[in-house]
Amino acid sequence: MSQELKRTPLYEEHLALGARMVDFAGWEMPVQYAGIIEEHKAVRERAGIFDVSHMAEFRFFGFEAKDALQRIVANDLDKIDELGTALYSVMCDEDGGIIDDLIVYHTGDLEYLIIANASNRDTDWEWITSHLPEEGVEAADESDRTALIAVQGPQALHVIGELAGDGWEPPARFTIAEAGLDTVPTLVARTGYTGEDGVEILCHVSQAPALWRALLSFAEVAPCGLGARDTLRLEMGYPLYGSDMDRGVDPVSAGLGWTLGLSKGDFIGREAIVRIKEHAPDRKLVGLTVRDGVPRHGFSVLHEGTEVGKVASGTYSPTLGHGIATAYVPVELASPGTELEVAIRRKTAAAVVTRPPFVKTTSLNASAS
């Protein structure tokens, strides 16, 4: 393993647990511990924890912070005027191409926190800061001093409540709040990438190992790697940057039109996106159910023997017991129920266009708030 790879503050913890480490976006990260399927089921049935400290954290403060970010991200920050609230958004270039998808948190008076993808940290930081006004906004890249741990699953909030102690109330969905967890000062956001209820916890890198061990002291909590994170997110149809979207894809084609605040006024990429909406995109990202075989990224998608697209994301669904995928196909083939095929090695497997999520019922659906 190359020594040039970056390591999170939990690297030694992963080794102690026998994790299989891989290169992910320039980081040495755990892909699995006990096994992807076992970890996947632990999250669906109990609780799992993920080290996502490779993600990027940017903080913006000042009288002009909101207006500046309103122009940079596509969603409408008026939706999170209340302190502690958050929203999911894409960030586009002038042509409507997706630079990244991210979550924006309103963390204080005149203050916003953005969590972005690890692979896009430098690109995002350069793009955002180059579009800030000369005065009125202070920006800080806090990625190197911030650890991020996700706790996901039907028992996740119970575990966090035990560590937080008496009087703690979980934040509402897509909100963030301060909490002391087993003496560690944290920010707890009720967000996640698995489709289960749970939280993502930010703390200082120096205190991440102590928090990790405290979470693992609960019998119902299993350490989970990137492999299970990918199967869990794909079962929900959550997009992955670099597979389901990139700079060459617009939010409308990617099925992310719901993240666009077109009525808020101008933002970077708005004109191009409006044109795309008016004329309708040529292709659309769809879900595929594949019962005989496991589709993988890059496999050909066929219609009546002719290639019409490529698999964007594909995997075996541990919950459903068969293959699932996403792919960009011509809009005339994008309706649910449309029959396609996927070329899997030397055979073709039947595929049916399916509206995500592939897994319909999770603890997130059952959560009251």
SVG drawing of the C-alpha trace seen along z (x, -y; Angstrom):
<svg xmlns="http://www.w3.org/2000/svg" viewBox="-44 -44 49 60">
<polyline fill="none" stroke="black" stroke-width="0.4" points="0.0,0.0 1.4,-3.3 2.6,-5.5 1.5,-8.5 -2.2,-7.7 -3.8,-9.9 -5.1,-8.4 -7.9,-9.4 -7.4,-9.7 -9.1,-6.3 -6.6,-4.4 -5.0,-2.5 -8.5,-1.6 -9.3,0.0 -6.1,2.1 -6.8,3.2 -10.2,4.5 -8.7,6.4 -10.2,4.2 -9.2,4.7 -7.8,1.4 -8.1,0.0 -7.2,-3.2 -10.3,-5.4 -10.0,-8.9 -6.4,-9.0 -7.3,-7.8 -6.4,-4.5 -9.9,-3.4 -11.6,-0.2 -13.6,1.5 -14.8,4.2 -14.3,5.8 -16.3,9.0 -17.7,8.9 -19.9,6.5 -23.1,8.5 -22.8,9.0 -22.1,5.3 -24.9,4.3 -27.4,6.4 -26.1,5.0 -27.1,1.5 -30.5,2.6 -31.2,4.6 -29.3,2.9 -26.6,0.2 -23.3,-0.3 -20.6,-2.9 -18.6,-4.3 -15.4,-6.3 -16.2,-9.1 -13.4,-11.4 -12.1,-11.6 -15.0,-13.9 -14.4,-17.7 -15.7,-20.3 -15.8,-23.9 -17.0,-26.7 -18.2,-30.2 -18.9,-33.2 -19.9,-36.8 -22.6,-39.2 -22.4,-38.2 -22.1,-34.4 -25.6,-33.5 -25.9,-35.6 -22.6,-34.4 -23.5,-30.7 -26.9,-31.3 -25.2,-32.1 -22.9,-29.1 -25.2,-26.2 -28.3,-25.3 -30.7,-24.7 -32.4,-27.6 -30.8,-28.5 -34.0,-30.3 -35.2,-26.8 -32.6,-26.7 -33.0,-30.1 -33.7,-28.5 -30.5,-27.8 -29.5,-24.2 -31.3,-23.2 -29.6,-21.6 -30.3,-20.8 -28.8,-18.7 -27.7,-20.4 -25.7,-20.2 -23.1,-22.8 -22.9,-23.4 -20.7,-25.2 -21.9,-27.7 -22.9,-24.9 -25.0,-23.1 -22.5,-20.4 -22.4,-19.0 -19.1,-20.0 -20.2,-18.1 -23.2,-17.2 -23.0,-18.4 -24.9,-19.2 -25.2,-22.8 -25.8,-23.2 -26.8,-26.5 -24.6,-26.2 -24.8,-29.7 -25.7,-33.4 -24.1,-34.3 -22.4,-30.9 -22.7,-27.9 -21.0,-24.5 -20.6,-22.5 -19.7,-18.8 -18.5,-17.7 -17.0,-14.6 -13.4,-13.7 -12.4,-13.3 -13.6,-16.9 -12.1,-18.7 -9.5,-20.7 -11.8,-21.4 -14.7,-22.4 -12.6,-24.7 -11.0,-26.4 -14.4,-26.8 -16.2,-28.2 -13.5,-30.6 -13.0,-31.9 -16.7,-32.9 -16.8,-34.6 -16.9,-38.4 -13.7,-40.2 -15.2,-41.3 -18.0,-40.1 -17.2,-36.3 -14.5,-34.5 -13.8,-30.9 -12.0,-28.1 -11.2,-24.6 -11.6,-22.6 -11.2,-19.1 -7.8,-18.3 -8.9,-19.0 -12.4,-17.4 -13.4,-13.8 -16.7,-12.5 -18.3,-9.3 -21.7,-8.0 -23.9,-5.9 -26.7,-4.4 -29.5,-1.9 -32.7,-1.3 -30.8,-1.3 -28.5,-4.2 -30.4,-6.9 -30.7,-4.7 -26.9,-4.3 -26.3,-8.0 -28.9,-8.7 -27.0,-6.4 -23.7,-8.2 -25.4,-11.7 -27.1,-11.0 -30.2,-12.2 -32.1,-15.0 -30.7,-14.5 -33.2,-14.8 -32.2,-13.7 -32.2,-16.5 -35.0,-16.4 -34.2,-15.0 -31.8,-17.2 -30.8,-19.3 -27.6,-19.6 -27.0,-20.3 -24.3,-20.2 -23.9,-17.2 -21.5,-15.8 -21.0,-12.1 -19.1,-10.2 -17.4,-13.5 -16.4,-14.3 -17.8,-17.6 -19.5,-17.0 -21.9,-18.3 -24.6,-15.7 -26.4,-15.9 -29.4,-13.7 -28.3,-12.8 -26.8,-9.8 -26.2,-7.9 -27.7,-4.5 -31.5,-5.0 -31.7,-4.1 -32.3,-6.5 -29.1,-7.7 -26.6,-10.5 -23.3,-11.9 -21.0,-13.1 -18.4,-15.8 -15.6,-16.1 -11.9,-17.1 -9.6,-14.6 -7.8,-14.2 -10.9,-12.8 -12.1,-10.6 -10.5,-7.3 -12.1,-7.7 -15.5,-8.4 -15.1,-5.4 -14.3,-3.1 -17.2,-4.3 -19.6,-3.6 -18.1,-0.2 -18.7,0.7 -22.3,1.3 -23.0,4.9 -25.5,3.8 -23.0,1.6 -20.8,3.1 -17.9,1.4 -18.7,1.0 -16.6,0.3 -17.0,-1.5 -18.3,1.7 -21.4,1.8 -21.8,-1.9 -22.0,-1.5 -24.6,1.3 -26.7,-0.5 -26.8,-3.8 -27.5,-2.1 -30.5,-0.2 -31.9,-3.6 -31.0,-5.1 -28.7,-7.7 -26.2,-9.0 -22.5,-8.6 -20.3,-11.4 -18.0,-10.0 -20.4,-7.2 -23.9,-8.6 -23.0,-12.1 -20.0,-14.3 -19.1,-17.6 -20.5,-16.2 -24.0,-15.6 -26.7,-18.2 -29.0,-17.8 -32.1,-17.4 -30.7,-14.3 -29.4,-13.0 -32.8,-13.0 -31.8,-15.8 -34.2,-18.5 -35.8,-18.5 -32.5,-20.1 -32.8,-23.1 -34.0,-26.4 -35.0,-27.9 -37.3,-30.4 -34.7,-31.9 -33.0,-34.0 -29.7,-33.7 -27.1,-31.0 -24.2,-29.6 -25.6,-27.3 -29.2,-28.4 -29.5,-29.6 -28.1,-26.4 -30.3,-24.2 -33.5,-26.2 -32.7,-25.6 -32.2,-21.9 -35.6,-21.7 -37.4,-23.6 -36.1,-21.3 -36.0,-18.1 -32.8,-16.1 -31.9,-13.4 -31.0,-10.9 -32.1,-10.2 -30.6,-8.3 -32.8,-5.4 -32.8,-2.4 -32.5,1.1 -33.6,4.4 -31.4,7.3 -32.5,10.7 -30.0,12.9 -26.5,11.5 -24.7,8.6 -24.3,5.5 -21.2,3.4 -20.1,-0.1 -19.4,-0.4 -21.3,2.7 -23.4,2.1 -27.1,1.5 -29.0,2.9 -32.4,2.5 -33.3,5.1 -29.6,6.0 -28.4,2.4 -26.3,0.6 -28.2,-2.4 -26.2,-3.2 -23.7,-2.1 -24.3,-1.1 -23.4,-4.0 -23.6,-2.1 -24.3,1.6 -24.1,4.1 -25.7,7.2 -28.5,6.1 -28.1,8.0 -31.6,7.0 -33.4,8.0 -31.1,10.9 -30.5,9.8 -28.7,7.3 -29.6,3.6 -28.1,0.7 -28.4,-2.8 -27.8,-3.8 -28.3,-6.7 -30.7,-5.7 -32.6,-7.6 -35.7,-9.3 -38.0,-7.2 -36.7,-4.1 -36.8,-5.7 -40.3,-4.8 -40.6,-2.3 -41.3,1.2 -39.4,0.7 -37.5,4.0 -33.8,3.7 -30.8,6.0 -27.3,5.7 -24.3,7.3 -22.6,9.2 -19.4,10.9 -20.4,13.3 -24.2,13.2 -27.0,10.7 -29.3,10.4 -32.8,9.1 -33.2,5.7 -36.3,3.7 -36.4,0.0 -37.3,-0.6 -38.0,-3.8 -35.7,-4.0 -35.6,-3.4 -35.2,0.3 -35.7,1.0 -38.9,-0.7 -39.1,-0.2 -36.4,-1.2 -36.1,-2.7 -36.0,-6.1 -39.5,-5.7 -40.6,-4.6 -38.9,-7.5 -41.4,-10.0 -39.4,-13.1"/>
</svg>
